[in-house]
Amino acid sequence: MKSIRIGVIGAGRFGVNHLHAFRQMESISAIKLAAISEIDPLKRKNLEMEFNIPVYEDYNEMIRKEDLIAVSLATQDHLHREIAVNALKNGLHLFVEKPLDVTSEGALEIMNLAEKNNLLLQVDFHKRYDPYHIEIKELIEQNKFGSFLYGYCHMEDKIIVPRDWFKDWVSHSSPVWFLGCHFIDLLSWLMGSRAVSVYAKGQKIKLKELGIDTFDAIQSMVTFENDAVISFDNSWILPEQFSSIVNQGFRLIGTEGIVEADSENRGALSCFTSGNGVRNHNSGFIYTIKEASGREKYVGYGIKSIQHFAENLCYMHNGGSLESLDGTYPSGLDGYEVAKVNEAIHHSIDSGKVVAL
Ligand SMILES: NC(=O)c1ccc[n+]([C@@H]2O[C@H](COP(=O)([O-])OP(=O)(O)OC[C@H]3O[C@@H](n4cnc5c(N)ncnc54)[C@H](O)[C@@H]3O)[C@@H](O)[C@H]2O)c1
């Protein structure tokens, strides 16, 4: 059977998870991690050694030479649009890291092109794959909570993320583009309701002092079609000593019930003399287990989200239609909706006004 050849574009901190996720499917499906494109020469050298497949500097050359069926894209937030458009113009199915693009215009262009060319466009909104969130979604679908009235979400990174990891490109992103998009999508998906208006405030103090021009924090009040009003707090200036890289969770209150999820503290912590205080383990996102063979395997909802794209490719490879997958994965439309909300959040900060979507 012909293999389903996937290329990964951008193999930085997160792109390597795409590589592991696809590589692990090779032994159980027609998926083939065929090639990588990465512009950093040092990373290219290491990737060649670790994955033993062609690694290209130029993703267009990879597309020309590798007979790919799909690509997955994990370049920096502001570098998705051009690559996504080129991949879709070349007839490739596409998996894109969140956010789909940092403009709604870009997200719309990507979405429209995928639709026009009848290609699968899937966005990495991994919160939908967290088993705790899936259970909550099932309860909501059983109408346990009545009509939603209000809610609250937070997603906050330690300062090392913008200050040390992504210093070169954070000024092209923001706490809502990098973090907030996850929970905007999650709450919209959980409630089955799109956002209709936004009011937001933001602060630039701490990172500005460090010479980094982006928001420390953004607070957004979002009204949804179902009239629920949800507050989203996003920041990336938590102290280095905080108990995990990301603090996150949400609560939702309806006329018939309440649901709360702490997606950071899941009840497992560690602390050791040589460490930096108490650490919470979100063992569920991405972690490794040892298989009987002794080989390391990457698992968790962060991996599941990536592999779901490959599963969809397998489904279509075996004759399933793209249309029949509608509503079963985070789509281009979902990515576009989130981009509209995030853009409206920034417009509201600038204007001081409520922005309708
Ligand atoms: N799903 C998640 O949980 C999650 C977590 C972190 C980051 N992300 C997202 O993943 C994306 C990448 O983030 P990251 O943390 O890996 O950033 P990163 O800066 O570590 O990696 C980006 C990589 O893309 C490479 N690159 C840039 N332009 C390229 C091009 N034209 N061709 C080939 N390679 C190119 C860079 O050299 C770099 O290695 C971002 O959109 C980010 O928001 C998602």
The ligand as a MOL file (V3000), in Angstrom:
LIG
                    3D

  0  0  0     0  0            999 V3000
M  V30 BEGIN CTAB
M  V30 COUNTS 44 48 0 0 0
M  V30 BEGIN ATOM
M  V30 1 N 0.3810 23.1520 20.8430 0
M  V30 2 C 1.1360 23.5800 21.8440 0
M  V30 3 O 0.9930 23.2140 23.0070 0
M  V30 4 C 2.2440 24.5220 21.5340 0
M  V30 5 C 3.2390 24.7680 22.4810 0
M  V30 6 C 4.2590 25.6230 22.1370 0
M  V30 7 C 4.2510 26.2510 20.9010 0
M  V30 8 N 3.2570 26.0190 20.0170 0 CHG=1
M  V30 9 C 3.2100 26.6910 18.7100 0
M  V30 10 O 4.1190 26.0320 17.8280 0
M  V30 11 C 4.6970 26.9980 16.9400 0
M  V30 12 C 6.2060 26.8790 17.0610 0
M  V30 13 O 6.5670 27.1640 18.3880 0
M  V30 14 P 7.9560 26.6600 18.9820 0
M  V30 15 O 7.8030 26.7450 20.4430 0
M  V30 16 O 8.3540 25.3680 18.4030 0 CHG=-1
M  V30 17 O 8.9030 27.8180 18.4090 0
M  V30 18 P 10.4610 27.6920 18.0320 0
M  V30 19 O 10.9150 29.0960 17.7930 0
M  V30 20 O 11.1550 26.8510 19.0460 0
M  V30 21 O 10.4530 26.8540 16.6680 0
M  V30 22 C 10.0990 27.3630 15.4140 0
M  V30 23 C 11.0470 26.7120 14.4070 0
M  V30 24 O 10.6420 27.0160 13.0870 0
M  V30 25 C 11.8340 27.2010 12.3160 0
M  V30 26 N 11.4950 27.9440 11.0820 0
M  V30 27 C 11.1290 29.2390 10.9660 0
M  V30 28 N 10.8770 29.5590 9.6830 0
M  V30 29 C 11.0560 28.4150 8.9660 0
M  V30 30 C 10.9340 28.0880 7.5920 0
M  V30 31 N 10.5830 29.0180 6.6740 0
M  V30 32 N 11.1960 26.8390 7.2020 0
M  V30 33 C 11.5670 25.8870 8.0930 0
M  V30 34 N 11.7100 26.1400 9.4240 0
M  V30 35 C 11.4490 27.3820 9.8500 0
M  V30 36 C 12.7740 27.9320 13.2390 0
M  V30 37 O 14.1240 27.8460 12.8310 0
M  V30 38 C 12.4990 27.2120 14.5560 0
M  V30 39 O 13.3700 26.1120 14.7560 0
M  V30 40 C 4.1530 28.3620 17.3510 0
M  V30 41 O 3.0890 28.7130 16.5090 0
M  V30 42 C 3.6510 28.1410 18.7730 0
M  V30 43 O 2.5850 28.9750 19.1680 0
M  V30 44 C 2.2780 25.1480 20.2990 0
M  V30 END ATOM
M  V30 BEGIN BOND
M  V30 1 1 1 2
M  V30 2 2 2 3
M  V30 3 1 2 4
M  V30 4 1 4 5
M  V30 5 2 4 44
M  V30 6 2 5 6
M  V30 7 1 6 7
M  V30 8 2 7 8
M  V30 9 1 8 9
M  V30 10 1 8 44
M  V30 11 1 9 10
M  V30 12 1 9 42
M  V30 13 1 10 11
M  V30 14 1 11 12
M  V30 15 1 11 40
M  V30 16 1 12 13
M  V30 17 1 13 14
M  V30 18 2 14 15
M  V30 19 1 14 16
M  V30 20 1 14 17
M  V30 21 1 17 18
M  V30 22 2 18 19
M  V30 23 1 18 20
M  V30 24 1 18 21
M  V30 25 1 21 22
M  V30 26 1 22 23
M  V30 27 1 23 24
M  V30 28 1 23 38
M  V30 29 1 24 25
M  V30 30 1 25 26
M  V30 31 1 25 36
M  V30 32 1 26 27
M  V30 33 1 26 35
M  V30 34 2 27 28
M  V30 35 1 28 29
M  V30 36 1 29 30
M  V30 37 2 29 35
M  V30 38 1 30 31
M  V30 39 2 30 32
M  V30 40 1 32 33
M  V30 41 2 33 34
M  V30 42 1 34 35
M  V30 43 1 36 37
M  V30 44 1 36 38
M  V30 45 1 38 39
M  V30 46 1 40 41
M  V30 47 1 40 42
M  V30 48 1 42 43
M  V30 END BOND
M  V30 END CTAB
M  END
